Amino acid sequence: MLLPRHIAHLDLDAFFVSVECLRNSSLRGKPLIVGGSGDRGVVAACSYEARSFGIHSAMPMKLARRLCPQAIIISGDMEQYSHFSKLVTAIIADKVPLFEKSSIDEFYIDLTGMDRFFGCSLFTADLKKTIYKESGLPISYALSSNKLISKVATNEVKPNGQLEIPFGEEKSFLAPLAIQKIPGVGKETAQLLNQMGVETVKTLSEIPVKLLNNLMGKNGIDLWKKAQGMDESPVVPYREQKSISSEETFSNDTIDINFLQQELVRLTEKIAFELRQQNKLTGCVTVKLRYANFDTLTKQASIPYSSADHILIKTAKSLFTQLYDRRLLVRLIGVRFTQLIPGNYQINLFDDSQEMIRLYQAIDSVKTRFGATIIGHAAGQKQLPSR
């Protein structure tokens, strides 16, 4: 018989807002919105005080201002948010043998087996205090036997809360909650279930699994398991070395700088699309250059987490300019993204309009349907090099 797991989910409270309050204490306790300041901007994050007015992330800024005219609006600083995210990651990595960074501000830690030595409850409570002491950021957590229960429980005790769901009580904990509290239950699924008279997880858990399978297919089976409090998904170890890369070896060595920059743009754009397809962000860009004499040079730069073409291409071009300091024939050029975390590129677009966000979504939709090379930046269109 397998011993019960001990999985904790930690979530930094209103992360962007908390960082801004750390930088300016006068903002504490006020309705604060982080996002694009123009009418066509969007809300990236908001304080709990702002949420009480009905404001939420991804809401058009124009509507948010109408709901709360007295709200303080800040454009956002992704560099600072990335800095604090990496700081908290380092604190956790120093304390925990196995953890997963599931987004810029969320973590799962696997404490299975540690109960025999330290006591998982005591350890997690101490980790919460350490994170606050060393970063200044409030964080909530829940401890249970699996990732699903811990995540749902964390959301129930935010902000600055902590909760433990004992082994065997997973289903009873979920029972009174609204079905929308289960991860993966969106508006359409909730509406379908509500039409069937299903509003709580308890009612959902009592529906025969065959009926849910007939209704929703595989998703119905997954939903039934969640309603039972079952989740066997592992904590995926966080590894900085995970990467996405692409490189090109030329059939003829070249010193055509325009061609080299075009290739750089094309490669960067290609793997940026892969990054977004995987719903990930990168915190580090590396450019690789190999000369005709096989000397190979690389240069990297840490950046605020991003997957937006215009940010990544600009960084790659800057690195290339620093690298290509000899007038020698080039044999190969490459780009690599590392320090990958799950996340949505929209959080980078604080100062961009909803139109910019929709443009990225439209481009990615076309690429997904017709192929990644069907559309791209003019500067990255492949051409033959001059000798």
CORNORVEN-V824517 format. One record per residue. BURIAL is + if it has 9 or more other C-alpha atoms within 8 Angstrom, else -. D_CENTER is the distance of its C-alpha to the mean C-alpha in whole Angstrom. Layout:
BURIAL,D_CENTER
BURIAL,D_CENTER
This chain:
-,35
-,32
-,31
-,28
+,25
+,24
+,20
+,18
+,15
+,14
+,12
+,13
+,15
+,14
+,12
+,13
+,17
+,17
+,17
+,19
+,22
+,22
-,23
-,25
-,27
-,29
+,25
-,25
-,26
+,26
+,24
+,22
+,19
+,17
+,17
+,19
+,23
+,25
-,26
+,23
+,20
+,18
+,16
+,13
+,14
+,17
+,19
-,21
+,24
+,23
+,21
-,25
-,26
-,24
+,21
+,17
+,14
-,15
+,18
+,21
+,22
+,25
-,25
+,24
+,26
-,29
+,28
+,28
-,30
-,30
+,26
-,25
+,23
+,21
+,19
-,16
-,16
+,13
+,15
+,16
+,12
+,11
+,15
+,14
+,11
-,13
+,16
+,15
+,14
-,17
+,19
+,17
+,18
-,22
-,22
+,21
-,22
+,19
+,15
+,12
+,9
+,7
+,4
+,5
+,8
+,9
+,11
+,13
+,17
+,20
+,23
+,25
-,29
+,28
+,30
-,33
-,33
-,31
+,30
+,27
-,27
-,28
+,26
+,23
+,25
-,26
+,22
+,21
-,24
-,23
+,20
+,21
-,24
-,23
+,20
-,21
+,18
+,19
+,17
+,18
+,18
+,20
+,22
+,23
+,24
+,20
+,17
+,17
+,20
+,18
+,15
+,18
+,20
+,17
-,17
-,21
+,21
+,19
-,20
+,21
+,22
+,23
+,24
-,25
+,26
-,29
-,29
-,31
-,30
+,27
+,28
-,30
+,27
+,25
+,29
+,29
+,26
+,25
+,24
-,21
-,20
+,19
-,15
-,16
+,19
-,18
-,21
-,23
-,23
+,24
-,27
-,28
+,29
+,30
-,33
-,34
-,34
+,31
+,29
+,28
+,27
+,30
+,32
+,29
+,30
-,34
+,33
-,34
+,32
-,34
-,34
+,30
+,30
-,33
-,31
+,27
+,28
-,25
-,23
+,26
+,26
-,23
-,23
+,26
+,25
+,22
+,25
+,27
+,25
+,24
+,21
-,22
-,18
-,18
+,16
-,15
-,15
-,13
-,15
-,15
-,17
-,15
+,15
+,16
+,19
+,22
+,26
-,29
-,32
-,35
-,38
-,40
+,39
+,39
+,39
+,38
-,35
-,34
+,34
+,32
+,29
+,29
+,28
+,26
+,24
+,24
+,23
+,20
+,19
+,20
+,17
+,15
+,15
+,15
+,11
+,10
-,12
-,10
+,7
+,6
+,6
+,10
+,11
+,15
+,17
+,20
+,23
+,26
+,30
+,33
+,36
+,39
-,41
-,38
-,36
-,33
-,31
+,27
+,25
+,22
+,20
-,17
+,15
+,12
+,9
+,9
+,10
+,13
+,17
-,19
+,17
+,17
+,20
-,21
+,20
+,22
+,25
-,25
+,25
+,27
-,30
-,30
+,30
-,33
-,36
-,39
-,40
-,40
+,40
+,36
+,36
+,32
+,29
+,25
+,21
+,19
+,15
+,14
+,12
+,9
+,6
+,4
+,2
+,5
+,8
-,10
-,9
+,11
+,14
+,15
+,19
+,19
+,20
+,19
-,21
-,19
+,16
-,19
-,20
-,17
-,16
-,20
+,20
+,18
-,20
+,23
+,22
-,20
-,24
-,26
-,25
+,22
-,25
-,27
-,25
+,24
+,25
-,29
-,29
+,27
+,30
-,32
-,35
-,38
-,38
-,41
-,43
